[in-house]
């Protein structure tokens, strides 16, 4: 598909007025970034894909309510984060752990892949132990590299709230993951 010269706001407005391809073009532009946020929040590729699909359906239906006070991407990211948090809340009663897709006989890696995978799993588990609002802020700022201002816009909260959520979440993660610190430090 050729790159559409219209801005995201123009495409969203055209979608609302009946352009059958405008919303698809917005999704094509931003799906990788939206999926990355969903994956970091959900930690499971299938759940992230489902949450992203839920979010895009919601955005498609709610496009007429977009107030154009923020960027379309900020609005979409907020919907994705909310869809992820909704799925997490629903899954709390039946948590699962993903199994590694690699098996015996994989090529040898000079790094300690088992240790790295274990550490990654411990960090992901620790993220799931902190409150959802703190997790969302940390995922956006620390893992996805968003500025505090962009994270605040995405989550529709003041910048100070993002800063405090990140600080409290980091403090909790430091306690949970304290055993990973190098004892020589």
DADAFEN-V518665 format. One line per field, one symbol per residue. ss: DSSP state (H for helix, E for strand, - for the rest). psi: psi as a letter, one per 20 degrees, with the letter a starting at -180 (. if undefined). Layout:
# DADAFEN-V518665
ss=???
psi=???
This chain:
# DADAFEN-V518665
ss=-------HHHHHHHHH-----HHHHHHHHHHHHHHHHHHHHH--HHHHHHHHHHHHHHHHHHHHH------HHHHHHHHHHHHHHHHHHHHHHH------------------HHHHHHHHHHHHHHHHH--HHHHHHHHHHHH----HHHHHHHH---HHHHHHHHHHHHHHHHHH-HHH-----
psi=pqppiqrgggggghghjjoiighhhgghhjhggghgggghghipgghgggggggghgggghjhhipikhrqhhggghgggghgghghgghihhmqrpqqqiqaqjqqqphrnhggggggghggggghiiqqhhgggggggghhijqrgghggggilrqhhggghggggghgghhghjhiiqpii.
